[in-house]
Amino acid sequence: MNSGQTEFEREIAQLLVSSLNLTVEAGAIDPEAPLFREGLGLDSIDMLEIALAISQHYGIQLRSDDPDNAVIFASLRALAGAIGARRTETGR
């Protein structure tokens, strides 16, 4: 099941599933659904784990004190957009 994910969103969804040991399939994550609370039910510790996995995998930093974190981590689609933009900025 694709649920409207782009290829890059699916790649990030797979990273989330593997780094957080989620029981949901990567392809089943709705790209527009919230990652926290009522969506996947993630918490602030999960956010740190995601940021670490993204740093290791993509070589970009997502800081815990970034004022845009609520927007960046709002959904899979928002996270993919933020990673894509930062990869473009750093040339990775």
Secondary structure, DSSP 8 states (H G I E B T S, - for coil): --TT--HHHHHHHHHHHHHHT-SS-GGGS-TTSBSBTTSS-B-HHHHHHHHHHHHHHH-----TT-TTHHHHTSBHHHHHHHHHHHHHHHT-
